[in-house]
Amino acid sequence: MLVAKGKKCEEFALAKLNVEERAAKVLGPSGKLRAPTLLVGDAVVVGFHDDAYRAIFG
């Protein structure tokens, strides 16, 4: 799972996060799913980060 927040981008192994930790990463301050959230192959991409999108999509 790749999570972008502002200028920061972090990568997490989904198998190593419990349900609460996953929710904390993908939910915004309003409690709703952060946008954009994409499923690319078997990877989850949450938020927008220009460099990460270039690496993923070319």
C-alpha distance matrix in Angstrom:
0.0 3.8 6.4 10.0 13.0 16.3 16.7 14.0 10.5 8.3 5.7 5.1 6.1 6.1 9.7 10.6 10.1 12.9 13.2 14.5 11.9 9.2 11.9 12.6 9.4 9.6 13.5 15.8 19.1 20.8 18.8 17.6 14.2 13.3 14.1 13.2 10.4 10.0 9.3 10.0 11.2 9.0 5.7 4.7 5.9 7.6 10.9 13.0 13.3 16.1 15.4 11.8 13.1 16.0 14.1 12.2 15.3 18.0
3.8 0.0 3.8 6.7 10.1 13.0 13.1 10.6 7.0 5.8 4.4 6.3 8.8 9.6 13.2 13.5 12.7 15.7 15.9 16.5 13.6 11.2 13.3 13.2 9.5 9.8 13.4 14.9 18.2 20.2 18.8 17.6 14.3 12.4 12.7 11.7 9.8 9.8 10.3 10.5 12.7 11.4 7.6 6.2 4.8 6.1 8.4 9.9 9.7 12.5 11.9 8.4 10.2 13.1 11.6 10.3 13.5 15.9
6.4 3.8 0.0 3.8 6.6 9.9 10.8 8.4 5.7 5.3 6.2 7.9 11.0 11.4 15.0 14.7 13.1 15.7 15.5 15.2 12.3 10.3 11.6 10.8 7.0 7.5 10.7 11.5 14.6 16.9 15.9 14.9 12.1 9.7 10.6 10.4 9.2 10.6 12.1 13.1 15.7 14.5 10.8 8.3 6.1 4.8 6.1 8.2 8.6 12.2 12.4 9.5 11.3 14.5 13.8 12.9 15.6 18.1
10.0 6.7 3.8 0.0 3.8 6.4 7.3 5.8 4.2 6.4 8.8 11.2 14.6 15.2 18.8 18.3 16.7 19.1 18.8 18.1 15.3 13.6 14.3 12.9 9.4 9.6 11.9 11.5 14.3 16.7 16.5 15.5 13.0 9.8 10.1 9.9 10.2 11.9 14.2 14.9 18.0 17.4 13.6 11.2 8.0 6.1 4.8 5.7 5.7 9.5 10.3 8.4 10.2 13.3 13.3 13.1 15.4 17.4
13.0 10.1 6.6 3.8 0.0 3.8 6.2 5.4 6.3 8.4 11.5 13.5 17.1 17.5 21.0 20.1 18.0 20.1 19.5 18.2 15.5 14.5 14.4 12.3 9.5 10.1 11.2 9.8 11.8 14.6 15.1 14.7 13.0 9.6 10.6 11.3 12.2 14.7 17.3 18.4 21.5 20.8 17.1 14.3 11.3 8.6 6.4 7.5 7.7 11.4 12.6 11.6 13.3 16.2 16.7 16.8 18.8 20.6
16.3 13.0 9.9 6.4 3.8 0.0 3.8 5.5 7.9 11.0 14.3 16.8 20.4 21.1 24.6 23.7 21.7 23.8 23.3 21.8 19.2 18.3 18.1 15.8 13.2 13.6 14.3 12.2 13.5 16.3 17.5 17.1 15.7 12.1 12.3 12.8 14.6 17.0 19.9 20.7 24.0 23.7 19.9 17.4 14.0 11.5 8.5 7.9 7.5 10.4 12.0 12.2 13.7 16.1 17.2 17.8 19.4 20.8
16.7 13.1 10.8 7.3 6.2 3.8 0.0 3.8 6.7 10.2 13.7 16.7 20.4 21.7 25.1 24.0 22.6 25.2 25.2 23.9 20.9 20.1 20.4 18.2 15.3 16.1 17.4 15.7 17.1 20.0 21.0 20.5 18.8 15.2 15.1 15.1 16.6 18.3 20.9 21.0 24.1 24.0 20.2 18.2 14.8 13.2 10.5 9.1 7.0 9.0 9.8 10.7 12.8 14.5 15.3 16.8 18.5 19.3
14.0 10.6 8.4 5.8 5.4 5.5 3.8 0.0 3.8 6.7 10.4 13.3 17.0 18.5 21.8 20.5 19.2 22.0 22.3 21.1 17.8 17.3 18.1 15.8 12.8 14.3 16.0 15.0 16.6 19.8 20.1 19.9 18.0 14.7 15.3 15.3 15.9 17.5 19.6 19.8 22.6 21.9 18.1 16.3 13.3 11.9 10.3 9.9 7.8 10.6 10.4 10.2 13.0 14.9 14.9 16.1 18.5 19.5
10.5 7.0 5.7 4.2 6.3 7.9 6.7 3.8 0.0 3.8 7.0 10.2 13.8 15.4 18.7 17.8 16.8 19.8 20.3 19.6 16.3 15.2 16.6 14.9 11.4 12.7 15.2 15.0 17.4 20.3 20.0 19.4 16.9 13.9 14.3 13.8 13.8 14.8 16.5 16.4 19.0 18.2 14.4 13.0 10.2 9.6 8.9 8.9 6.9 9.9 9.1 7.6 10.7 12.9 12.2 13.0 15.8 17.1
8.3 5.8 5.3 6.4 8.4 11.0 10.2 6.7 3.8 0.0 3.8 6.7 10.4 12.3 15.3 14.1 13.5 16.7 17.6 17.2 13.6 12.8 14.9 13.3 9.9 11.9 14.9 15.5 17.9 20.8 19.9 19.6 17.1 14.7 15.7 15.3 14.3 15.1 16.1 16.2 18.2 16.7 13.1 11.9 10.2 10.0 10.7 11.6 10.2 13.2 12.0 9.8 12.9 15.1 13.6 13.9 17.2 18.8
5.7 4.4 6.2 8.8 11.5 14.3 13.7 10.4 7.0 3.8 0.0 3.8 7.0 9.3 12.3 11.5 11.6 15.1 16.3 16.7 13.2 11.9 14.7 13.9 10.5 12.3 15.7 17.1 20.0 22.5 21.1 20.5 17.5 15.7 16.6 15.9 14.1 14.2 14.2 14.0 15.4 13.6 10.2 9.9 9.2 10.2 12.0 13.2 12.1 14.8 13.3 10.3 13.1 15.3 13.0 12.7 16.3 18.1
5.1 6.3 7.9 11.2 13.5 16.8 16.7 13.3 10.2 6.7 3.8 0.0 3.8 6.0 8.7 7.8 7.9 11.5 13.1 13.8 10.4 9.3 12.6 12.3 9.5 11.6 15.0 17.1 19.9 22.3 20.3 19.9 17.2 16.1 17.6 17.2 14.8 14.9 14.4 14.8 15.6 13.0 10.1 9.8 10.4 11.2 13.8 15.7 15.3 18.2 16.9 13.7 16.2 18.6 16.3 15.4 18.9 21.0
6.1 8.8 11.0 14.6 17.1 20.4 20.4 17.0 13.8 10.4 7.0 3.8 0.0 3.8 5.5 5.5 6.9 10.5 12.5 14.1 11.2 10.0 13.7 14.2 11.9 13.5 17.0 19.7 22.5 24.6 22.1 21.7 18.8 18.4 19.8 19.2 16.3 15.8 14.4 14.6 14.6 11.4 9.5 10.1 12.0 13.4 16.5 18.6 18.3 21.0 19.6 16.2 18.2 20.5 17.8 16.5 20.0 22.2
6.1 9.6 11.4 15.2 17.5 21.1 21.7 18.5 15.4 12.3 9.3 6.0 3.8 0.0 3.8 5.4 5.4 8.1 9.4 11.6 9.5 7.5 11.1 12.5 10.7 11.7 15.1 18.1 21.1 22.7 19.9 19.3 16.5 16.8 18.4 18.1 14.7 14.5 12.9 14.0 13.9 10.4 9.1 8.9 11.5 12.6 16.1 18.7 19.2 22.1 21.3 17.7 19.2 21.9 19.6 17.6 20.8 23.5
9.7 13.2 15.0 18.8 21.0 24.6 25.1 21.8 18.7 15.3 12.3 8.7 5.5 3.8 0.0 3.8 5.6 7.7 9.9 12.6 11.0 9.8 13.4 15.0 13.8 15.0 18.1 21.3 24.1 25.6 22.6 22.3 19.7 20.3 22.1 21.7 18.3 17.9 15.8 16.8 15.9 12.2 11.8 12.3 15.2 16.4 19.9 22.5 22.9 25.7 24.6 21.0 22.6 25.1 22.5 20.6 23.8 26.3
10.6 13.5 14.7 18.3 20.1 23.7 24.0 20.5 17.8 14.1 11.5 7.8 5.5 5.4 3.8 0.0 3.8 6.7 9.9 11.6 9.4 9.5 13.2 13.8 12.9 15.1 17.9 20.9 23.2 25.2 22.3 22.6 20.3 20.7 22.8 22.8 19.7 19.7 18.3 19.2 18.8 15.3 14.1 14.2 16.4 17.1 20.2 22.8 22.8 25.8 24.7 21.3 23.4 25.8 23.3 21.9 25.3 27.6
10.1 12.7 13.1 16.7 18.0 21.7 22.6 19.2 16.8 13.5 11.6 7.9 6.9 5.4 5.6 3.8 0.0 3.8 6.6 7.9 5.6 6.0 9.5 10.2 9.8 12.0 14.5 17.5 19.7 21.6 18.6 19.1 17.2 17.7 20.2 20.6 17.6 18.3 17.3 19.0 19.2 15.7 14.2 13.3 15.2 15.1 18.1 21.1 21.7 25.0 24.3 21.0 22.9 25.8 23.7 22.1 25.3 28.0
12.9 15.7 15.7 19.1 20.1 23.8 25.2 22.0 19.8 16.7 15.1 11.5 10.5 8.1 7.7 6.7 3.8 0.0 3.8 5.6 5.4 6.3 8.7 10.1 11.0 12.7 14.4 17.7 19.5 21.0 17.7 18.5 17.0 18.3 21.2 21.9 18.8 19.8 18.9 21.0 21.2 17.7 16.6 15.3 17.4 16.9 19.9 23.3 24.3 27.7 27.4 24.1 25.7 28.7 26.9 25.1 28.1 30.9
13.2 15.9 15.5 18.8 19.5 23.3 25.2 22.3 20.3 17.6 16.3 13.1 12.5 9.4 9.9 9.9 6.6 3.8 0.0 3.8 5.5 5.2 6.2 8.7 10.1 10.8 11.9 15.5 17.4 18.3 14.8 15.4 14.2 16.1 19.0 20.0 16.9 18.3 17.6 20.3 20.8 17.6 16.5 14.6 16.7 15.7 18.7 22.3 23.9 27.3 27.6 24.2 25.3 28.7 27.2 25.1 27.8 30.9
14.5 16.5 15.2 18.1 18.2 21.8 23.9 21.1 19.6 17.2 16.7 13.8 14.1 11.6 12.6 11.6 7.9 5.6 3.8 0.0 3.8 5.5 5.1 6.2 8.8 10.2 10.5 13.6 14.8 16.0 12.7 14.2 13.7 15.3 18.7 20.1 17.6 19.6 19.6 22.3 23.3 20.3 18.6 16.3 17.6 16.0 18.3 22.0 23.5 27.2 27.6 24.6 25.9 29.3 28.1 26.4 29.0 32.0
11.9 13.6 12.3 15.3 15.5 19.2 20.9 17.8 16.3 13.6 13.2 10.4 11.2 9.5 11.0 9.4 5.6 5.4 5.5 3.8 0.0 3.8 5.4 5.1 6.4 9.0 10.2 13.0 14.6 16.6 13.7 14.9 13.8 14.5 17.7 18.8 16.4 18.3 18.3 20.6 21.7 18.7 16.6 14.4 15.4 14.0 16.3 19.7 20.8 24.4 24.5 21.6 23.3 26.5 25.1 23.7 26.6 29.4
9.2 11.2 10.3 13.6 14.5 18.3 20.1 17.3 15.2 12.8 11.9 9.3 10.0 7.5 9.8 9.5 6.0 6.3 5.2 5.5 3.8 0.0 3.8 5.4 5.2 6.4 8.6 11.9 14.4 15.9 12.9 13.1 11.3 12.1 15.0 15.8 13.0 14.7 14.6 17.1 18.3 15.5 13.4 11.0 12.3 11.0 13.9 17.4 18.8 22.3 22.6 19.4 20.6 24.0 22.7 20.9 23.6 26.6
11.9 13.3 11.6 14.3 14.4 18.1 20.4 18.1 16.6 14.9 14.7 12.6 13.7 11.1 13.4 13.2 9.5 8.7 6.2 5.1 5.4 3.8 0.0 3.8 5.4 5.3 5.8 9.3 11.5 12.5 9.3 9.9 8.7 10.3 13.6 15.0 12.7 15.1 15.7 18.7 20.3 17.8 15.7 12.7 13.5 11.4 13.7 17.4 19.4 23.0 23.9 20.9 21.8 25.4 24.6 22.7 25.1 28.2
12.6 13.2 10.8 12.9 12.3 15.8 18.2 15.8 14.9 13.3 13.9 12.3 14.2 12.5 15.0 13.8 10.2 10.1 8.7 6.2 5.1 5.4 3.8 0.0 3.8 5.8 5.7 8.0 9.6 11.6 9.1 10.6 10.0 10.4 14.0 15.6 14.0 16.7 17.7 20.4 22.3 19.9 17.3 14.3 14.3 11.7 13.2 16.7 18.4 22.1 22.9 20.3 21.7 25.2 24.5 23.1 25.6 28.5
9.4 9.5 7.0 9.4 9.5 13.2 15.3 12.8 11.4 9.9 10.5 9.5 11.9 10.7 13.8 12.9 9.8 11.0 10.1 8.8 6.4 5.2 5.4 3.8 0.0 3.8 6.0 8.1 10.6 12.9 10.9 11.3 9.5 8.9 11.9 13.1 11.3 13.8 15.0 17.3 19.4 17.2 14.3 11.2 10.8 8.4 10.1 13.5 14.9 18.6 19.2 16.5 18.0 21.4 20.7 19.4 22.0 24.7
9.6 9.8 7.5 9.6 10.1 13.6 16.1 14.3 12.7 11.9 12.3 11.6 13.5 11.7 15.0 15.1 12.0 12.7 10.8 10.2 9.0 6.4 5.3 5.8 3.8 0.0 3.8 6.6 10.0 11.3 9.2 8.4 5.9 5.8 8.8 10.1 8.2 11.1 12.6 15.4 17.8 16.1 13.3 9.8 9.3 6.4 8.4 12.1 14.4 17.9 19.1 16.4 17.0 20.7 20.4 18.6 20.6 23.7
13.5 13.4 10.7 11.9 11.2 14.3 17.4 16.0 15.2 14.9 15.7 15.0 17.0 15.1 18.1 17.9 14.5 14.4 11.9 10.5 10.2 8.6 5.8 5.7 6.0 3.8 0.0 3.8 6.8 7.7 5.4 5.3 4.6 5.4 9.1 11.3 10.3 13.7 15.6 18.7 21.2 19.6 17.0 13.3 12.7 9.4 10.2 13.9 16.5 20.0 21.7 19.3 19.7 23.5 23.6 21.9 23.6 26.7
15.8 14.9 11.5 11.5 9.8 12.2 15.7 15.0 15.0 15.5 17.1 17.1 19.7 18.1 21.3 20.9 17.5 17.7 15.5 13.6 13.0 11.9 9.3 8.0 8.1 6.6 3.8 0.0 3.8 5.4 5.3 5.7 6.2 5.2 8.7 11.3 11.5 15.2 17.8 20.6 23.5 22.3 19.4 15.7 14.2 10.4 9.8 13.0 15.6 19.1 21.2 19.4 19.8 23.4 24.0 22.7 24.2 27.1
19.1 18.2 14.6 14.3 11.8 13.5 17.1 16.6 17.4 17.9 20.0 19.9 22.5 21.1 24.1 23.2 19.7 19.5 17.4 14.8 14.6 14.4 11.5 9.6 10.6 10.0 6.8 3.8 0.0 3.8 5.4 7.5 9.4 8.8 12.0 14.7 15.3 19.0 21.6 24.4 27.3 26.0 23.1 19.4 17.9 14.1 13.1 16.0 18.3 21.8 23.9 22.4 23.0 26.5 27.2 26.2 27.7 30.4
20.8 20.2 16.9 16.7 14.6 16.3 20.0 19.8 20.3 20.8 22.5 22.3 24.6 22.7 25.6 25.2 21.6 21.0 18.3 16.0 16.6 15.9 12.5 11.6 12.9 11.3 7.7 5.4 3.8 0.0 3.8 5.5 8.6 9.1 11.9 14.8 15.5 19.2 21.8 24.9 27.8 26.7 24.1 20.3 19.1 15.4 14.6 17.4 20.3 23.6 26.0 24.4 24.5 28.1 29.0 27.6 28.8 31.7
18.8 18.8 15.9 16.5 15.1 17.5 21.0 20.1 20.0 19.9 21.1 20.3 22.1 19.9 22.6 22.3 18.6 17.7 14.8 12.7 13.7 12.9 9.3 9.1 10.9 9.2 5.4 5.3 5.4 3.8 0.0 3.8 6.8 8.6 11.9 14.6 14.3 17.9 19.9 23.3 25.8 24.4 22.0 18.3 17.7 14.3 14.4 17.8 20.7 24.1 26.2 24.1 24.3 28.0 28.5 26.8 28.2 31.4
17.6 17.6 14.9 15.5 14.7 17.1 20.5 19.9 19.4 19.6 20.5 19.9 21.7 19.3 22.3 22.6 19.1 18.5 15.4 14.2 14.9 13.1 9.9 10.6 11.3 8.4 5.3 5.7 7.5 5.5 3.8 0.0 3.8 6.2 9.0 11.6 11.4 14.9 17.2 20.6 23.2 22.2 20.0 16.3 15.6 12.3 12.5 15.8 19.1 22.3 24.6 22.4 22.0 25.8 26.5 24.5 25.6 28.9
14.2 14.3 12.1 13.0 13.0 15.7 18.8 18.0 16.9 17.1 17.5 17.2 18.8 16.5 19.7 20.3 17.2 17.0 14.2 13.7 13.8 11.3 8.7 10.0 9.5 5.9 4.6 6.2 9.4 8.6 6.8 3.8 0.0 3.8 6.4 8.6 7.7 11.2 13.4 16.8 19.5 18.6 16.3 12.6 11.9 8.9 9.7 13.1 16.4 19.6 21.7 19.2 18.8 22.6 23.1 20.9 22.0 25.4
13.3 12.4 9.7 9.8 9.6 12.1 15.2 14.7 13.9 14.7 15.7 16.1 18.4 16.8 20.3 20.7 17.7 18.3 16.1 15.3 14.5 12.1 10.3 10.4 8.9 5.8 5.4 5.2 8.8 9.1 8.6 6.2 3.8 0.0 3.8 6.2 6.5 10.3 13.2 16.0 19.2 18.6 15.8 12.0 10.2 6.7 6.3 9.6 12.9 16.1 18.3 16.2 15.9 19.7 20.4 18.7 19.8 22.9
14.1 12.7 10.6 10.1 10.6 12.3 15.1 15.3 14.3 15.7 16.6 17.6 19.8 18.4 22.1 22.8 20.2 21.2 19.0 18.7 17.7 15.0 13.6 14.0 11.9 8.8 9.1 8.7 12.0 11.9 11.9 9.0 6.4 3.8 0.0 2.9 5.1 8.5 12.0 14.5 18.0 18.1 15.4 11.9 9.5 6.6 5.4 7.7 11.4 14.0 16.7 14.8 13.7 17.4 18.7 16.8 17.3 20.4
13.2 11.7 10.4 9.9 11.3 12.8 15.1 15.3 13.8 15.3 15.9 17.2 19.2 18.1 21.7 22.8 20.6 21.9 20.0 20.1 18.8 15.8 15.0 15.6 13.1 10.1 11.3 11.3 14.7 14.8 14.6 11.6 8.6 6.2 2.9 0.0 3.8 6.4 10.1 12.2 15.8 16.3 13.7 10.5 7.9 6.0 5.1 6.6 10.2 12.4 15.0 13.0 11.4 15.0 16.4 14.3 14.5 17.7
10.4 9.8 9.2 10.2 12.2 14.6 16.6 15.9 13.8 14.3 14.1 14.8 16.3 14.7 18.3 19.7 17.6 18.8 16.9 17.6 16.4 13.0 12.7 14.0 11.3 8.2 10.3 11.5 15.3 15.5 14.3 11.4 7.7 6.5 5.1 3.8 0.0 3.8 7.0 9.7 13.0 13.1 10.6 7.2 5.6 4.4 6.1 8.6 11.7 14.1 16.0 13.2 12.0 15.7 16.2 13.6 14.5 18.0
10.0 9.8 10.6 11.9 14.7 17.0 18.3 17.5 14.8 15.1 14.2 14.9 15.8 14.5 17.9 19.7 18.3 19.8 18.3 19.6 18.3 14.7 15.1 16.7 13.8 11.1 13.7 15.2 19.0 19.2 17.9 14.9 11.2 10.3 8.5 6.4 3.8 0.0 3.8 6.1 9.5 10.2 8.2 5.8 5.0 6.4 8.6 10.0 12.4 14.2 15.5 12.5 10.8 14.2 14.4 11.2 11.8 15.5
9.3 10.3 12.1 14.2 17.3 19.9 20.9 19.6 16.5 16.1 14.2 14.4 14.4 12.9 15.8 18.3 17.3 18.9 17.6 19.6 18.3 14.6 15.7 17.7 15.0 12.6 15.6 17.8 21.6 21.8 19.9 17.2 13.4 13.2 12.0 10.1 7.0 3.8 0.0 3.8 6.2 6.8 5.8 4.7 6.3 8.8 11.8 13.2 15.1 16.7 17.3 13.9 12.5 15.5 14.9 11.4 12.3 16.0
10.0 10.5 13.1 14.9 18.4 20.7 21.0 19.8 16.4 16.2 14.0 14.8 14.6 14.0 16.8 19.2 19.0 21.0 20.3 22.3 20.6 17.1 18.7 20.4 17.3 15.4 18.7 20.6 24.4 24.9 23.3 20.6 16.8 16.0 14.5 12.2 9.7 6.1 3.8 0.0 3.8 5.9 5.2 6.2 7.3 10.7 13.2 13.7 14.8 15.7 15.8 12.4 10.9 13.2 12.2 8.5 9.4 12.9
11.2 12.7 15.7 18.0 21.5 24.0 24.1 22.6 19.0 18.2 15.4 15.6 14.6 13.9 15.9 18.8 19.2 21.2 20.8 23.3 21.7 18.3 20.3 22.3 19.4 17.8 21.2 23.5 27.3 27.8 25.8 23.2 19.5 19.2 18.0 15.8 13.0 9.5 6.2 3.8 0.0 3.8 5.6 8.2 10.3 13.8 16.7 17.4 18.1 19.0 18.6 15.1 13.9 15.7 14.1 10.5 11.6 14.6
9.0 11.4 14.5 17.4 20.8 23.7 24.0 21.9 18.2 16.7 13.6 13.0 11.4 10.4 12.2 15.3 15.7 17.7 17.6 20.3 18.7 15.5 17.8 19.9 17.2 16.1 19.6 22.3 26.0 26.7 24.4 22.2 18.6 18.6 18.1 16.3 13.1 10.2 6.8 5.9 3.8 0.0 3.8 6.8 9.9 13.2 16.6 17.9 18.7 20.1 19.5 15.8 15.5 17.6 15.5 12.3 14.2 17.2
5.7 7.6 10.8 13.6 17.1 19.9 20.2 18.1 14.4 13.1 10.2 10.1 9.5 9.1 11.8 14.1 14.2 16.6 16.5 18.6 16.6 13.4 15.7 17.3 14.3 13.3 17.0 19.4 23.1 24.1 22.0 20.0 16.3 15.8 15.4 13.7 10.6 8.2 5.8 5.2 5.6 3.8 0.0 3.8 6.5 9.9 13.1 14.5 15.1 16.8 16.3 12.5 12.5 15.0 13.0 10.0 12.5 15.5
4.7 6.2 8.3 11.2 14.3 17.4 18.2 16.3 13.0 11.9 9.9 9.8 10.1 8.9 12.3 14.2 13.3 15.3 14.6 16.3 14.4 11.0 12.7 14.3 11.2 9.8 13.3 15.7 19.4 20.3 18.3 16.3 12.6 12.0 11.9 10.5 7.2 5.8 4.7 6.2 8.2 6.8 3.8 0.0 3.8 6.5 10.0 12.1 13.4 15.7 15.9 12.2 12.1 15.3 14.0 11.1 13.4 16.7
5.9 4.8 6.1 8.0 11.3 14.0 14.8 13.3 10.2 10.2 9.2 10.4 12.0 11.5 15.2 16.4 15.2 17.4 16.7 17.6 15.4 12.3 13.5 14.3 10.8 9.3 12.7 14.2 17.9 19.1 17.7 15.6 11.9 10.2 9.5 7.9 5.6 5.0 6.3 7.3 10.3 9.9 6.5 3.8 0.0 3.8 6.7 8.3 9.6 12.1 12.6 9.1 9.0 12.5 11.9 9.5 11.6 14.8
7.6 6.1 4.8 6.1 8.6 11.5 13.2 11.9 9.6 10.0 10.2 11.2 13.4 12.6 16.4 17.1 15.1 16.9 15.7 16.0 14.0 11.0 11.4 11.7 8.4 6.4 9.4 10.4 14.1 15.4 14.3 12.3 8.9 6.7 6.6 6.0 4.4 6.4 8.8 10.7 13.8 13.2 9.9 6.5 3.8 0.0 3.8 6.8 9.1 12.2 13.5 10.6 10.7 14.4 14.4 12.5 14.3 17.4
10.9 8.4 6.1 4.8 6.4 8.5 10.5 10.3 8.9 10.7 12.0 13.8 16.5 16.1 19.9 20.2 18.1 19.9 18.7 18.3 16.3 13.9 13.7 13.2 10.1 8.4 10.2 9.8 13.1 14.6 14.4 12.5 9.7 6.3 5.4 5.1 6.1 8.6 11.8 13.2 16.7 16.6 13.1 10.0 6.7 3.8 0.0 3.8 6.7 10.0 12.1 10.1 10.0 13.6 14.5 13.3 14.6 17.3
13.0 9.9 8.2 5.7 7.5 7.9 9.1 9.9 8.9 11.6 13.2 15.7 18.6 18.7 22.5 22.8 21.1 23.3 22.3 22.0 19.7 17.4 17.4 16.7 13.5 12.1 13.9 13.0 16.0 17.4 17.8 15.8 13.1 9.6 7.7 6.6 8.6 10.0 13.2 13.7 17.4 17.9 14.5 12.1 8.3 6.8 3.8 0.0 3.8 6.5 9.1 8.0 7.5 10.8 12.4 11.8 12.6 14.8
13.3 9.7 8.6 5.7 7.7 7.5 7.0 7.8 6.9 10.2 12.1 15.3 18.3 19.2 22.9 22.8 21.7 24.3 23.9 23.5 20.8 18.8 19.4 18.4 14.9 14.4 16.5 15.6 18.3 20.3 20.7 19.1 16.4 12.9 11.4 10.2 11.7 12.4 15.1 14.8 18.1 18.7 15.1 13.4 9.6 9.1 6.7 3.8 0.0 3.8 5.7 5.4 6.2 8.7 10.1 10.6 11.9 13.3
16.1 12.5 12.2 9.5 11.4 10.4 9.0 10.6 9.9 13.2 14.8 18.2 21.0 22.1 25.7 25.8 25.0 27.7 27.3 27.2 24.4 22.3 23.0 22.1 18.6 17.9 20.0 19.1 21.8 23.6 24.1 22.3 19.6 16.1 14.0 12.4 14.1 14.2 16.7 15.7 19.0 20.1 16.8 15.7 12.1 12.2 10.0 6.5 3.8 0.0 3.8 5.5 5.2 6.3 8.8 10.0 10.4 11.0
15.4 11.9 12.4 10.3 12.6 12.0 9.8 10.4 9.1 12.0 13.3 16.9 19.6 21.3 24.6 24.7 24.3 27.4 27.6 27.6 24.5 22.6 23.9 22.9 19.2 19.1 21.7 21.2 23.9 26.0 26.2 24.6 21.7 18.3 16.7 15.0 16.0 15.5 17.3 15.8 18.6 19.5 16.3 15.9 12.6 13.5 12.1 9.1 5.7 3.8 0.0 3.8 5.5 5.1 6.3 8.7 10.0 9.8
11.8 8.4 9.5 8.4 11.6 12.2 10.7 10.2 7.6 9.8 10.3 13.7 16.2 17.7 21.0 21.3 21.0 24.1 24.2 24.6 21.6 19.4 20.9 20.3 16.5 16.4 19.3 19.4 22.4 24.4 24.1 22.4 19.2 16.2 14.8 13.0 13.2 12.5 13.9 12.4 15.1 15.8 12.5 12.2 9.1 10.6 10.1 8.0 5.4 5.5 3.8 0.0 3.8 5.4 5.1 6.2 8.5 9.5
13.1 10.2 11.3 10.2 13.3 13.7 12.8 13.0 10.7 12.9 13.1 16.2 18.2 19.2 22.6 23.4 22.9 25.7 25.3 25.9 23.3 20.6 21.8 21.7 18.0 17.0 19.7 19.8 23.0 24.5 24.3 22.0 18.8 15.9 13.7 11.4 12.0 10.8 12.5 10.9 13.9 15.5 12.5 12.1 9.0 10.7 10.0 7.5 6.2 5.2 5.5 3.8 0.0 3.8 5.4 5.1 5.8 7.5
16.0 13.1 14.5 13.3 16.2 16.1 14.5 14.9 12.9 15.1 15.3 18.6 20.5 21.9 25.1 25.8 25.8 28.7 28.7 29.3 26.5 24.0 25.4 25.2 21.4 20.7 23.5 23.4 26.5 28.1 28.0 25.8 22.6 19.7 17.4 15.0 15.7 14.2 15.5 13.2 15.7 17.6 15.0 15.3 12.5 14.4 13.6 10.8 8.7 6.3 5.1 5.4 3.8 0.0 3.8 5.5 5.3 4.9
14.1 11.6 13.8 13.3 16.7 17.2 15.3 14.9 12.2 13.6 13.0 16.3 17.8 19.6 22.5 23.3 23.7 26.9 27.2 28.1 25.1 22.7 24.6 24.5 20.7 20.4 23.6 24.0 27.2 29.0 28.5 26.5 23.1 20.4 18.7 16.4 16.2 14.4 14.9 12.2 14.1 15.5 13.0 14.0 11.9 14.4 14.5 12.4 10.1 8.8 6.3 5.1 5.4 3.8 0.0 3.8 5.9 5.5
12.2 10.3 12.9 13.1 16.8 17.8 16.8 16.1 13.0 13.9 12.7 15.4 16.5 17.6 20.6 21.9 22.1 25.1 25.1 26.4 23.7 20.9 22.7 23.1 19.4 18.6 21.9 22.7 26.2 27.6 26.8 24.5 20.9 18.7 16.8 14.3 13.6 11.2 11.4 8.5 10.5 12.3 10.0 11.1 9.5 12.5 13.3 11.8 10.6 10.0 8.7 6.2 5.1 5.5 3.8 0.0 3.8 5.8
15.3 13.5 15.6 15.4 18.8 19.4 18.5 18.5 15.8 17.2 16.3 18.9 20.0 20.8 23.8 25.3 25.3 28.1 27.8 29.0 26.6 23.6 25.1 25.6 22.0 20.6 23.6 24.2 27.7 28.8 28.2 25.6 22.0 19.8 17.3 14.5 14.5 11.8 12.3 9.4 11.6 14.2 12.5 13.4 11.6 14.3 14.6 12.6 11.9 10.4 10.0 8.5 5.8 5.3 5.9 3.8 0.0 3.8
18.0 15.9 18.1 17.4 20.6 20.8 19.3 19.5 17.1 18.8 18.1 21.0 22.2 23.5 26.3 27.6 28.0 30.9 30.9 32.0 29.4 26.6 28.2 28.5 24.7 23.7 26.7 27.1 30.4 31.7 31.4 28.9 25.4 22.9 20.4 17.7 18.0 15.5 16.0 12.9 14.6 17.2 15.5 16.7 14.8 17.4 17.3 14.8 13.3 11.0 9.8 9.5 7.5 4.9 5.5 5.8 3.8 0.0
